[in-house]
Amino acid sequence: MTFAFPPQTAAVPVSGSDALFPVHRIYCVGRNYVEHAKEMGATGREAPFFFMKPADAVLPVAHGMIGEMPYPSMTNDLHHEVELVVAIGKGGKNIAAADAVQHIWGYAVGLDMTRRDLQGEAKKLGRPWCTGKGFDFSAPISAIHPIAETGVITQGEIRLDVNGASRQKSNIEKLIWNVAETIEHLSKYYALQPGDLIFTGTPEGVAAVKQGDLLEASIAKVGDLRVKIV
């Protein structure tokens, strides 16, 4: 049996190595920091909810490099959302929060780029968010740092600057549902697989960007990510 054409596999570089981390699925957690949830109209600690991006939405950026993200079509309101990304190395379903760390392969810095106008219109009409969240290059991501290098990350500054000005700044410990709890909830809905990426949520301060803007994101113990909108 042969393929009709060569299969393509999305992949992200591994920090300090020539290895590549093959991407299986991209899961994202919505409204997972208190202040951002308020920005988006939520109140209280609602149950976590999830949406997805295609695996090939990743825009990998090697350490020390500046990635280039084309400004997407069909929008006039492109927003940045900096996030801690968790890379899954061991699959499983119905994973208990106490066991979640056994399934983490590593961490990265990610941007959940959003066509906010399209997302907002979809919300009004009760339609899926796919065009607002899952477009090409909508998931810029740094090299993945193995957990053996970083240790388990439960706290640390997360921030994003645009053209040198601070836009988003918080701490991982302010996640409404922490990484272990997120894995527990997510694995009730899906059998997680090696290669899955989980974008764990964004702090307050999301805002629009334009062509020419330089986005500089960083997370303590994980590293940084620089992307220019072209």
N, C-alpha and C positions, 0 to 999 in steps of 0.2 A: 504494500500500500504506500502510495506517495501523496504528498500534498499537492494541490493544484498550483500553488505558488508558495515560496518559502514563508513559514510562519514568522511573525514579528513579535518579540517579547520586550515590553517596556522594562527598563531597569534603572536602578539608582546606584551611583558609586558608593563603595564602602570606604570610610575614612582610613587613611594610612595603608591602603591596600590596592592592588590591581583588580580585586574581585568586584563583581556587580551583584546587587540584590535584585532578583527578578520580582516584578510587581504582579501580584495576582488580582487583588481588588483594592479599591480605595474607599474606605468608609469615613464619614465625617459626622461629628456630633454637633448638633445645633444648640445655641444659647447655653453654653456651659460655663460661663463666668457671670456672676451676679449682675455686675454693672452693664455688661453687654446685653444680658437678657432684658434688663430694664430699657436699654436703648431700643430693643426690638419689640417692646410692648408686653413683655412677660412679667408676671409677679409670682413670688413664692418659688419653692423648689419643685418644679414640675418634673415628671419622669423624663429621662433622657430620650431624645429622638434622633433618628439617623437619616442621612441621605448619602448618595454615592456619586462618585465621579468615575469615568472610565479609567482603566489602568494606564492607558497611554495619554492621559491628561497631564502626567508628570512632566515637569520641565527641570531636569536634573542640572544642578550647578555645582561644579567641583570646587573644592576649597581654594580660596584665593582668587576665584574667577567672578566675573559679573555676568549673570545670565541675561539674555534679551528676550523679553516677552512681547510679542506683537499685540498692539491694542486690538481687542476683538471687534468683529463686525456686529452690527445690529444693537449697539448700545451707546449711550451717551453718559453712562454713570457706572464706571468700573471702580469697584471698591477693593481695598486690601483687607485681609484678615490674617494676622500672624498666629501660628499655632505650633504647639509641640506635636510632633508626629511620632507615633509608636509603630515600630516595625515588628510584625509577628514572625516568629521563627518555628513555633510548634503549634500545630493545629489543635482544634478541640471544640466541643459543643457543651453548653451548660457548665462553663468554667466558673468555679467559685472565686470570689474576689481574693480570698486567702491564697489561691493557687495561681493567680494571674501572672505573677512575675516570672513563673516558669515558662511562660509562652512568649515573653518579650525577647526579641533578638537584639534590638537596639533602638536608638532615637535619632530624630533629625529635626531640623527647623523647616517649617513649611508655610506656604501662603495659600490660603483658600481664596483665590481671586473670584470676584462675584460680579456678574452683570446685574446690579441692584435694581435697575428699572425693570428688567425682564422678570426677575424674581418677584418683585412687588406686584407686577401685573398678574403673574401666575397665582400668587396668594389670593388676590381679589377674586379671581375666577375659579378658585379651588382646583387648579391644575398642577401637574408636577413641576418641580423646580429645574428640570434638566437643562433647559437652555440658559438659565441664570447661573447655574453652578457647574455644569459638566462639560463646558466647551474646551476646545483645544488649548493646551498650555495653561489651564486654569489651576494647576497644582505645582507651582515652582517648589523645589525641595533641595535642601543641602545634601551633602554626603551623609550617609547613615553611620552613626557611631555605635559600635557594639556595646551592649550593656556591660560586658566584661571590662570595658574601658571607662565607662561613665559611672558605673554603679546604678542602683535603682534611683530614679529621679522622682521625688515627691514635692520638691520645692525649688525655687530659684527664679531669678528675674527673667521675664519674657518681655521683649520690647520691639518696637518698629519705629524707625525714623524715615521720613520722606524728605529728600533733599537736605538732610542734616537737621531737620526740625522734628522733635518728638511727636509722635501720633498716638502710639499705643504703648502702655507700660503697666505691668502687673506682676504677679508672682504665681507660679504653677500651683502653689498651695491653695489658691483661691478658686480652683476648679470646683464647680458645684458637685459634679460627679468625678471623683479622682480616677486616675488611669485604671486601677484595679477594678473599681466599681463599673467603669465604662466597659471593660472587657467582659465582666460578668453579665451585664445587661445585653451587650451586643451578641454574645455567644448563645443567648437564648433564642435569638432570631435567625442566626446564621451559624453554620459550622465554619469556624475560622480556619484558615489554611496558611501554611508557610508562604510568605510573600505578601500577605495582606498589610496594608498601611492604614492606620487610624489617625485621622486629624482630630485632635481632642477638644477643639473649641478655641474661640478667640476672646481676648479681653475687650473692654470698651475702647472707643476711639476710632472705630472703623470710619473710613471716609473715602472720597473719590480721589483717583489719580488720573493723570493725563500723560500723553506722549512726552517723552523726555524726562519724566520723573525717575529718580533713583530711590529704590526701596532698600533699606538696610535693616535686616531683622537679626535678632540674636536671642539665644536662650542660654542661661548659665549652665555649664558643664556639657553643653551640646555643641555650641559653636555659633556660626553666623551664616547668613544668606544674603547675597546682594543681587538685586534684579533691576534692570532698567526697562521701562516701558518704551517700546519703539513703534 
